[in-house]
Each structure stands twice: as C-alpha cells, then as structure tokens.
Amino acid sequence: MSKPAHKIRRGVLQVTIWRNHTDKGTYYSVTPSRGYKQGDDGWKETDSLGSDDLLPMAKLLDQADTWIICQQQADQKAKKDAAATAA
C-alpha cells in the first residue's frame, strides 16, 4: 500500500489524505477515522463516529480541504515550471 500524503489528527480522530496519480493528473482523496482501544488487542480504527465526534471531525475535514487546495496549487506551479524548463 502506498504511503499517505498527509495525516491530520485531533485526539482519537484522524483524517488521512491520499495522493493519487492517474493519466488525467493528480487527485486527492480523504479517509476519516476514529481510533478506539479494544481490550488487550491494542488500538483499532473505525469509520464510525459518535455524535461528539461530528464537529471535531468537520474541523479536521476543513483543515484537510485547505491542505489539499495548497497542494493542488503547488502541483500546478510545479507543472508550469517543468513545462517552462522543457521549452
């Protein structure tokens, strides 16, 4: 499995951002998750959220959106710079 492009964490909540390369270009996807401890088995992750998790997760998703926008702008600049160098 590929390495995440970025992770944003707040307590047991986490948003993982993935960079995906295709023939049509790069796009980003997001996986929200919540950590929980199950007995002696250690920490597990779920995509199920409780009502107390909703606002904090919304804030994490907002931060993820901002991070992705900045990365998309950096990707476009790098693409322009590469095209200018090649010309």
FIKOLFI-175150 format. One record per residue: z, x, y of N, C-alpha, C, O in turn; residue in one letter; residue number from 1. Coordinates in nm, 3 decimals. Each point is the difference from the previous one (the first is absolute). Layout:
! FIKOLFI-175150
Z,X,Y,Z,X,Y,Z,X,Y,Z,X,Y,A,NUM
...
***
This chain:
! FIKOLFI-175150
0.000,0.085,-0.118,0.000,-0.085,0.118,0.000,0.089,0.124,0.061,0.107,0.001,M,1
-0.129,-0.151,0.102,-0.008,0.078,0.122,0.131,-0.008,0.079,0.081,-0.090,-0.019,S,2
-0.065,0.185,0.108,0.121,0.008,0.082,-0.013,-0.094,0.120,-0.108,-0.011,0.058,K,3
0.217,-0.058,-0.021,-0.006,-0.088,0.117,-0.032,0.079,0.127,0.036,0.117,0.011,P,4
-0.103,-0.181,0.082,-0.029,0.062,0.129,0.127,0.007,0.085,0.018,0.094,0.078,A,5
0.070,-0.194,-0.093,0.121,-0.006,0.082,0.096,-0.102,-0.059,-0.042,-0.096,-0.065,H,6
0.171,0.117,0.088,0.103,-0.097,-0.040,0.092,-0.023,0.119,0.033,0.092,0.074,K,7
0.007,-0.218,-0.058,0.096,-0.037,0.104,0.114,-0.072,-0.071,-0.023,-0.094,-0.076,I,8
0.145,0.138,0.102,0.115,-0.054,-0.072,0.107,-0.047,0.098,0.020,0.060,0.106,R,9
0.048,-0.167,-0.143,0.117,-0.049,0.071,0.097,-0.054,-0.105,-0.021,-0.108,-0.055,R,10
0.125,0.184,0.029,0.095,-0.040,-0.103,-0.070,-0.007,-0.135,-0.062,0.097,-0.043,G,11
0.072,-0.211,-0.024,-0.063,-0.016,-0.132,-0.145,-0.048,0.011,-0.070,-0.011,-0.101,V,12
0.025,-0.018,0.222,-0.136,-0.048,0.021,-0.094,0.117,0.028,0.038,0.097,0.065,L,13
-0.160,-0.110,-0.115,-0.098,0.106,0.019,-0.140,-0.058,0.009,-0.032,-0.099,-0.066,Q,14
-0.050,0.161,0.149,-0.142,-0.032,0.007,-0.074,0.129,-0.034,0.021,0.103,0.065,V,15
-0.107,-0.109,-0.164,-0.082,0.114,-0.039,-0.142,-0.025,0.047,-0.057,-0.106,-0.027,T,16
0.000,0.203,0.098,-0.135,-0.012,0.053,-0.092,0.091,-0.082,0.029,0.117,-0.021,I,17
-0.140,-0.175,-0.025,-0.097,0.071,-0.083,-0.130,0.020,0.077,-0.048,-0.092,0.065,W,18
-0.008,0.211,-0.073,-0.132,0.028,0.057,-0.102,-0.010,-0.113,0.014,0.065,-0.104,R,19
-0.116,-0.147,0.125,-0.103,-0.024,-0.101,-0.136,0.043,0.055,-0.041,-0.045,0.107,N,20
-0.027,0.130,-0.182,-0.132,0.047,0.040,-0.107,-0.072,-0.082,0.009,-0.005,-0.123,H,21
-0.108,-0.050,0.191,-0.112,-0.067,-0.067,-0.130,0.050,0.061,0.001,0.077,0.095,T,22
-0.113,-0.122,-0.150,-0.132,0.034,0.056,-0.015,-0.054,0.141,-0.075,0.055,0.081,D,23
0.146,-0.163,-0.052,-0.011,-0.063,0.132,0.100,0.057,0.100,0.001,-0.041,0.116,K,24
0.081,0.134,-0.158,0.097,0.062,0.090,0.141,-0.009,-0.055,0.023,-0.033,-0.117,G,25
0.071,0.063,0.204,0.141,0.002,-0.037,0.067,-0.130,0.044,-0.025,-0.050,0.110,T,26
0.108,-0.004,-0.197,0.082,-0.114,0.038,0.141,0.022,-0.050,0.024,0.084,-0.088,Y,27
0.069,-0.158,0.143,0.141,0.015,-0.033,0.053,-0.129,-0.061,-0.040,-0.110,0.040,Y,28
0.131,0.124,-0.135,0.068,-0.115,-0.057,0.150,0.027,0.000,0.043,0.115,0.008,S,29
0.035,-0.221,-0.018,0.145,0.008,0.014,0.068,-0.070,-0.117,-0.042,-0.108,-0.042,V,30
0.147,0.171,-0.009,0.081,-0.059,-0.106,0.144,-0.010,0.047,0.068,0.103,0.011,T,31
-0.019,-0.225,0.017,0.142,-0.015,0.035,0.084,-0.006,-0.128,-0.045,-0.053,-0.101,P,32
0.165,0.108,0.107,0.088,-0.006,-0.118,0.146,0.002,0.043,0.034,0.037,0.112,S,33
0.050,-0.077,-0.206,0.145,0.000,0.021,0.063,0.070,-0.119,-0.029,-0.033,-0.115,R,34
0.115,0.130,0.142,0.071,0.070,-0.107,0.125,-0.076,-0.040,0.063,-0.067,0.082,G,35
-0.027,0.079,-0.209,0.124,-0.061,-0.048,0.051,0.082,-0.118,-0.078,0.066,-0.070,Y,36
0.206,-0.070,0.049,0.060,0.075,-0.110,0.030,-0.095,-0.115,0.061,-0.106,0.019,K,37
-0.103,0.145,-0.138,0.020,-0.085,-0.118,0.086,0.076,-0.100,-0.049,0.083,-0.076,Q,38
0.177,-0.114,0.076,0.093,0.062,-0.094,-0.004,0.151,0.005,-0.004,0.060,0.107,G,39
0.005,0.001,-0.225,-0.005,0.146,-0.010,-0.143,0.052,-0.006,-0.021,0.120,-0.009,D,40
-0.077,-0.210,0.014,-0.140,0.041,-0.009,-0.052,0.065,0.128,-0.111,0.052,0.002,D,41
0.191,-0.055,0.103,-0.042,0.061,0.126,-0.076,-0.099,0.088,0.009,-0.121,-0.017,G,42
-0.082,0.176,0.112,-0.069,-0.080,0.100,-0.135,-0.050,-0.051,-0.073,0.073,-0.067,W,43
0.044,-0.196,0.100,-0.128,-0.065,-0.031,-0.059,-0.053,0.129,0.068,-0.003,0.103,K,44
-0.194,-0.039,-0.107,-0.065,-0.060,0.117,-0.057,-0.136,-0.036,-0.042,-0.024,-0.114,E,45
0.041,-0.065,0.213,-0.059,-0.132,-0.016,-0.074,-0.037,0.128,0.027,0.055,0.106,T,46
-0.120,-0.148,-0.118,-0.067,-0.051,0.120,0.061,-0.132,0.044,-0.049,-0.064,0.093,D,47
0.157,0.022,-0.160,0.071,-0.122,0.034,0.103,0.030,0.109,0.078,0.094,-0.011,S,48
-0.080,-0.175,0.116,0.091,0.021,0.113,0.094,-0.118,0.015,-0.037,-0.115,-0.027,L,49
0.159,0.142,0.071,0.095,-0.105,0.032,-0.018,-0.043,0.145,-0.070,0.066,0.076,G,50
0.132,-0.175,-0.039,-0.016,-0.051,0.137,0.052,0.100,0.104,-0.053,0.005,0.111,S,51
0.155,0.074,-0.146,0.052,0.100,0.093,-0.094,0.119,0.017,0.016,0.080,0.092,D,52
-0.113,-0.068,-0.182,-0.094,0.112,0.006,-0.122,-0.029,0.087,-0.074,0.092,0.035,D,53
0.053,-0.218,0.000,-0.126,-0.039,0.063,-0.024,0.065,0.137,-0.106,0.058,0.022,L,54
0.202,-0.067,0.067,-0.019,0.059,0.133,-0.008,0.152,-0.006,-0.089,0.058,0.063,L,55
0.179,0.010,-0.136,-0.016,0.146,-0.010,-0.135,0.041,-0.061,-0.059,0.098,0.044,P,56
0.011,-0.172,-0.145,-0.129,0.033,-0.059,-0.113,-0.025,0.100,-0.096,0.077,0.006,M,57
0.107,-0.184,0.074,-0.100,-0.027,0.102,-0.007,0.117,0.098,-0.109,0.038,0.044,A,58
0.223,0.018,-0.009,0.002,0.114,0.092,-0.062,0.123,-0.066,-0.072,0.076,0.066,K,59
0.099,-0.055,-0.194,-0.062,0.112,-0.071,-0.152,-0.018,-0.006,-0.075,0.096,0.017,L,60
0.030,-0.219,-0.041,-0.144,-0.026,-0.005,-0.064,0.021,0.137,-0.114,0.047,0.008,L,61
0.186,-0.079,0.099,-0.050,0.026,0.135,-0.015,0.151,0.021,-0.099,0.045,0.057,D,62
0.197,0.032,-0.101,-0.009,0.146,0.011,-0.117,0.054,-0.083,-0.069,0.092,0.042,Q,63
0.048,-0.150,-0.160,-0.112,0.041,-0.085,-0.133,-0.029,0.069,-0.091,0.082,-0.005,A,64
0.080,-0.197,0.070,-0.121,-0.036,0.072,-0.028,0.101,0.111,-0.114,0.043,0.017,D,65
0.217,-0.005,0.058,-0.015,0.099,0.107,-0.044,0.135,-0.057,-0.088,0.065,0.056,T,66
0.148,-0.023,-0.166,-0.036,0.126,-0.063,-0.146,-0.001,-0.046,-0.073,0.097,0.019,W,67
0.031,-0.208,-0.079,-0.138,-0.011,-0.048,-0.099,0.005,0.117,-0.103,0.066,-0.010,I,68
0.133,-0.136,0.118,-0.088,0.002,0.118,-0.016,0.143,0.051,-0.112,0.042,0.031,I,69
0.221,0.032,-0.022,-0.007,0.140,0.045,-0.083,0.085,-0.096,-0.077,0.085,0.043,C,70
0.092,-0.108,-0.172,-0.077,0.075,-0.099,-0.148,-0.034,0.007,-0.085,0.089,-0.012,Q,71
0.053,-0.216,0.032,-0.140,-0.041,0.012,-0.064,0.066,0.122,-0.116,0.043,-0.006,Q,72
0.190,-0.035,0.116,-0.052,0.066,0.119,-0.021,0.149,-0.027,-0.101,0.057,0.042,Q,73
0.194,0.007,-0.110,-0.013,0.141,-0.035,-0.118,0.021,-0.095,-0.072,0.099,0.012,A,74
0.053,-0.191,-0.107,-0.114,0.008,-0.093,-0.132,-0.008,0.075,-0.093,0.076,-0.028,D,75
0.084,-0.168,0.125,-0.123,-0.015,0.078,-0.027,0.123,0.084,-0.115,0.044,0.011,Q,76
0.219,0.014,0.049,-0.016,0.121,0.081,-0.047,0.116,-0.087,-0.091,0.074,0.039,K,77
0.150,-0.059,-0.155,-0.040,0.108,-0.091,-0.144,-0.017,-0.045,-0.074,0.098,-0.013,A,78
0.033,-0.223,-0.010,-0.138,-0.028,-0.040,-0.097,0.036,0.113,-0.105,0.059,-0.024,K,79
0.141,-0.095,0.149,-0.083,0.034,0.115,-0.008,0.150,0.020,-0.108,0.054,0.027,K,80
0.221,0.014,-0.040,0.005,0.144,0.018,-0.086,0.070,-0.107,-0.070,0.096,0.030,D,81
0.077,-0.144,-0.154,-0.079,0.057,-0.107,-0.149,-0.021,0.024,-0.080,0.089,-0.026,A,82
0.044,-0.207,0.077,-0.141,-0.028,0.029,-0.050,0.087,0.115,-0.114,0.048,-0.002,A,83
0.199,-0.027,0.103,-0.038,0.085,0.114,-0.016,0.145,-0.043,-0.089,0.069,0.049,A,84
0.174,-0.022,-0.139,-0.007,0.137,-0.049,-0.125,0.021,-0.085,-0.063,0.105,0.006,T,85
0.027,-0.207,-0.084,-0.117,0.008,-0.089,-0.131,-0.005,0.079,-0.102,0.049,-0.047,A,86
0.105,-0.109,0.166,-0.124,-0.017,0.078,-0.040,0.127,0.073,-0.102,0.002,0.069,A,87
***
